[in-house]
Amino acid sequence: MPEVYQAERTISAVVKEQKQVDDVIRRLLDRGVPRDHISVLGRNFQSETRIAGFITKRDVILGGLRTGAIFGSLFGSFLSLLTGVGVLFIPFVGPIVAAGPISALLLGAASGAIAGSAGAGLVSVLTAWGMPEDKATIYQTRLEAGEFLLMAEIPSDRAGEFQLLLESAGAEEINTIDKTLAHPCPGPCNSAEDLSPEVRSHLSAQAQQVFIERYNAVLNETSDEFNAEQAAWQAVHQRFDEDQNGVWSKEKVNV
C-alpha cells in the first residue's frame, strides 16, 4: 500500500526566471510532492494567449477559482500541472498569476488582508499566515521586480532534502515555516469540523452539508481535490445566495 504524503511544513523561495520555475516544479513532482501541494506566484509568465481583465475577490469563491478563470492550459510549462491557476490583483504588486493552494490564502477570509483593500498587500497576507515579516517583505519586493515565488508543502523529516533541491536550482531567500496552506478537507470530509476555516466560515450549516456531500462524491469519482472543491462550490451556488456578511446561507426559491 503506497505511503500517504504527509505535509507538515511549507518551504518557500524566490527564483528569477520562468525556466527555473519549470525546473523546480519538475524536481518537486519527481520527488513525490503532489501537485496540489505546490504553489507559484509571478507577474511575468509568458503565455501565447492574451488574458483580458483580472480576477478579484468578488470573482472567486475562496479556494476555488470559478469556471472561466482556469488558465492552466494557457501556459506551456509545468505551471499548467498545478491546481487553481488564475490571474488576480494584489495591492502594491499588481496583476499576478497564482497557482496552487496559495490562491486560497490570498482570496480566502482567514486573514482578511486582501478583500479588495487598497491598503493591504502580499506582506499582510503572508505575515497573518505566519511567515516572518522581513521575509514576506522581501518576497513582495521580488515579485514587484518581476521574479517568482515558489512554495511547497513538505514532510518535516525531508526539509533538508528540499532545501538542497531549491539551492541547487538557483533559488534564493529560502524560508521554512512549521505550517501548511489551507486545503478544503484532509481527504474525504466526514463532518463540518473537517472543513478548513476559510470554507466553513462562509457557509451556513445547511450549505456546509451541501458542500461536503458534493465534495465527497466527486473526490470518490476522481481522486482530485481541486475538481471536488470546484464541484462543491458550484453545488452551493446553485442552491444558495450570499447574505450581507458574505455567508452562503440564503436558500434560492425555485420559480
Disulfide bonds with the S-S distance in Angstrom:
Cys185-Cys189 1.37
